[in-house]
Amino acid sequence: MTSPADDLIPVAELDYEQARDELADVVAQLERGGLGLDESLALWERGELLAKRCTEHLEGARGRIEAALNAEDAEDAEDE
C-alpha cells in the first residue's frame, strides 16, 4: 500500500517556488482540519522541511546579492 507521501518530490530537490507553493498547500490543509493525527503530523513535518528549504534558498540568494554588491564596491574602489 502506498501513501500520498510516496508521490512527493524530495524537499531537497525543490526550487524556491515549488517549496513555497507546497508549503502554502500544507498550511491550507492543516487549517481546514479534518485530518487524523498521523496525517496531520506528517503534514506538519513536511511543512517544517519545506520552510527550511525556502529559508535555504533565500539565504543563498542573499549571499549572491551581497557578493555581487561587494564585487561592485571593489570595482568602484579600483576605479578611484
Solvent accessible surface area in square Angstrom, and as a share of the most:
residue,aa,sasa,rsa
1,M,243,1.09
2,T,110,0.64
3,S,54,0.35
4,P,111,0.70
5,A,62,0.48
6,D,92,0.48
7,D,125,0.65
8,L,78,0.39
9,I,85,0.43
10,P,75,0.47
11,V,19,0.11
12,A,77,0.60
13,E,121,0.54
14,L,6,0.03
15,D,68,0.35
16,Y,59,0.22
17,E,90,0.40
18,Q,83,0.37
19,A,0,0.00
20,R,105,0.38
21,D,73,0.38
22,E,35,0.15
23,L,42,0.21
24,A,59,0.46
25,D,87,0.45
26,V,6,0.03
27,V,66,0.38
28,A,38,0.29
29,Q,67,0.30
30,L,51,0.25
31,E,137,0.61
32,R,174,0.64
33,G,37,0.35
34,G,90,0.86
35,L,56,0.28
36,G,46,0.44
37,L,133,0.66
38,D,116,0.60
39,E,88,0.40
40,S,31,0.20
41,L,91,0.45
42,A,56,0.43
43,L,26,0.13
44,W,150,0.53
45,E,107,0.48
46,R,33,0.12
47,G,7,0.07
48,E,93,0.42
49,L,98,0.49
50,L,0,0.00
51,A,41,0.32
52,K,128,0.54
53,R,54,0.20
54,C,13,0.08
55,T,66,0.38
56,E,74,0.33
57,H,54,0.24
58,L,88,0.44
59,E,97,0.44
60,G,37,0.36
61,A,44,0.34
62,R,139,0.51
63,G,37,0.36
64,R,191,0.70
65,I,105,0.53
66,E,89,0.40
67,A,62,0.48
68,A,63,0.49
69,L,97,0.48
70,N,98,0.50
71,A,53,0.41
72,E,98,0.44
73,D,90,0.46
74,A,52,0.41
75,E,107,0.48
76,D,72,0.38
77,A,67,0.52
78,E,143,0.64
79,D,122,0.63
80,E,181,0.81
